[in-house]
Amino acid sequence: MRKILVPLGTSTLAFIYGYYHSDWLWFLLAFAWTPLLIAAERNHPKYLSIAAGIWVLLGASLSTENSWGLLPALAWTLYIVGKDFWGLQRANLAFIFLMLSADALPFYFELNPWDLGLYMAIPHDHTASYLAWFPKIGALATSASLLLSNLFIARLWLYFEQKRKIAWSWAIPLFLLLITPWIGNALSGLESPEPFENWPFQPMDQFMARMSFFLAFFLLLFALVRKLLPEKNADDRFT
């Protein structure tokens, strides 16, 4: 129990300060999920990992204006429940597309987004410098870049723990991911836009939303099939 308190506290603080002080601490969101992703690979009971994620999202919700991370909490719960059935590579994809689906659902179905979710790409005061990335790739792709950063850092940490060396297959994509927005913003000269309550989806957002819904559904169906199949029939080549 005590071993999960450190990642829980670290993630909570990173989310709270990343959202609330997004004008100068927005970069904390690039690794706010990382401690929880690392803790999820430990031998903690699933209920502890789920509870830790919900607690962190509750703390993040309290630092924003009238936002409650209900859909991200559901996405995190589904990720923890299904990760053992997916295997490493599919679990990585599941984390990204479940979280993107949680971001997209309220906007896509014209619900009140701020009552249901927390948006990594739309911080508390809308002044974070990475908002200039919106006009180029859209809100969901911006969220995806932050989620991927969290995932890459977690995998780098876990690999280093096991092998005592750097996994360049994770480090190089992370480096490119971190510098691409800065280069793109500098070359374009576009000013940071001001998002409003119902941020309109750009064509890229619509594409990302539909792709996320499809892949999240497929991965959940995959996990369900693996759960229902007898162990002797759960041949990974076909499932």
C-alpha positions, -999 to +999 in steps of 0.1 A: +000+000+000+027+025+010+047+018-022+019+033-043+017+065-023+048+080-040+036+077-076+001+087-064+014+119-048+038+127-077+011+124-103-014+144-083+010+173-078+020+172-115-016+173-126-027+200-101+002+224-109+003+215-146-034+225-150-036+253-125-003+270-134-005+261-171+011+294-182+045+283-169+042+247-156+022+232-185+051+208-192+043+189-161+014+173-180+040+157-203+048+133-174+018+136-151+006+101-160+041+086-159+043+076-122+009+059-124+019+040-156+050+028-139+031+018-107+006-001-129+035-024-139+043-033-103+026-061-084+000-039-069-036-052-067-057-039-096-081-021-072-052-001-058-040+010-093-076+020-102-081+038-069-048+057-074-058+069-108-092+080-097-076+099-067-052+116-090-080+127-114-100+139-085-071+161-074-067+173-110-104+181-112-102+203-081-075+224-097-097+232-128-128+252-133-159+231-130-143+200-146-146+165-134-125+137-148-153+111-150-146+098-185-107+097-180-114+078-147-135+053-167-107+050-194-081+044-167-102+018-150-107-001-184-069+002-191-060-014-157-086-041-160-076-050-196-038-045-196-030-081-187-051-094-216-035-071-242+002-076-237+027-047-237+023-033-272-015-035-273-017-020-237+004+010-249-021+015-277-051+010-254-039+037-229-035+063-257-068+055-275-089+050-244-078+084-231-083+101-264-118+086-266-125+100-231-114+134-244-135+132-276-168+117-264-183+149-249-174+171-278-183+146-304-218+139-290-224+175-280-225+169-243-212+193-217-175+186-219-164+203-187-187+182-165-173+149-178-136+152-187-102+168-182-085+180-213-047+178-215-047+201-244-070+228-229-055+239-195-070+260-167-063+295-180-057+288-217-023+305-218+000+275-221+025+280-249+018+247-266-017+259-275-001+274-306+001+238-318-037+236-321-041+253-355-017+228-370-028+194-356-059+200-336-068+195-299-069+157-299-036+153-316-021+178-291-035+156-263-021+125-280+014+141-281+012+147-243-001+111-237+027+097-258+053+116-239+039+101-206+040+067-221+075+070-236+090+083-203+074+054-184+088+028-208+122+044-207+122+043-169+110+007-167+135-004-193+164+013-175+153-004-142+155-038-159+185-034-182+204-005-167+207+011-201+188+036-222+162+022-246+169+044-277+139+030-294+118+049-268+143+078-262+145+090-299+108+092-305+104+110-272+130+136-282+114+141-316+080+144-299+091+171-275+109+193-301+084+190-330+058+215-315+085+241-308+099+239-343+065+240-358+054+270-338+086+288-346+083+282-383+046+291-386+045+323-366+009+316-356-002+331-323-018+310-296-055+307-301-080+312-272-101+280-268-136+284-255-161+262-238-171+241-268-139+240-287-149+232-324-134+201-338-111+206-368-110+179-395-080+164-378-099+162-345-128+144-362-104+119-377-086+114-344-119+110-326-133+083-350-100+064-351-098+065-312-134+052-309-128+024-333-095+013-319-106+016-283-137-005-290-116-031-309-090-034-281-118-037-254-134-064-275-100-081-279-096-081-241-131-095-236-124-124-260-091-132-243-110-133-210-137-155-222-116-180-242-102-209-223-065-205-217-055-233-239-074-217-268-061-182-263-034-184-290-019-150-293-014-154-331-051-152-336-062-130-306 
